[in-house]
């Protein structure tokens, strides 16, 4: 996709990720109900978006926050 704009689904994934959640179950339910995809697919899409510069340009706050979280988790696994 390169420098193209985000798809509607990609924008929806970032929007859903930007919301606060009371529990993981509530988030997974929203993924199924609002996006119509399995949580596993949601996280695959989300991870790919974190590496996409177009996602960073679209929602830098969410993408940068998630990149930091991902980096901390990677560091913890390697330690």
N, C-alpha and C positions, 0 to 999 in steps of 0.2 A: 504494500500500500504506500510505502514511502512517505512523501510529504502531504498526502491527501488528507482531507478532513476526516474526523472520526465518523464512523457509522452511527446510526441511531442506537444500535445495541451497545456499542462501545461507550457512548455518552451515558446511556442508562446504567451501565456497569459502574462507571465512575460516580454517577449521582447516587446510586444505592450505597456505594462504599463510603461516601461522604456523610451519610446519615449516622446518627448515634443509635446504638442497639442495646436493649436491656439484656439480651441473652443471645448466644449463638443460634439457638433454635428459632428466634424471631427473624434473624437475618436470613437463615436458610429458607424459612417459609416465604419470606418476601422474594427471594431469588426465584423460587419455584412459581409463585403466584404472579409476580409483576413482570418477570423476565421470561418465564416459561422455559427455563433451562434447569438442569441439575446443578447443585452446588459445586460439584467437581468441575464441570464445564465453566462455571462462573469464575472459579479461582484460576483456571487455565487462561481464560480471557484476561482476567485482571493482571496476572503475572506478565503476560505478553504486553499489555498496555504500559506497565511500569518501565519497560525498556523502549517504548516508542516516544520519540521526541514530539510527535504530534499530540500525544496525550499530555505531555508536560506543557505544551503550549496551550492546550485547551483548559486544563485544570492544574496549575502548578502547585497549589497548596496541597491538594489531595495526593497528587503523584509524589511530590517530595516527601510528604509525611510517610507514605507507604514505602517509599524507597528506603527511608531511614529505618523503619521497623524491620524491613526485610534484611537490611545489612546487619542490624543488631542480632537478629535470629541466626543469620549465617555465622557471625562471629562466635555466638554461644555454642553452636554445633561444632565449630572447629576447635574450640578451647578444650 
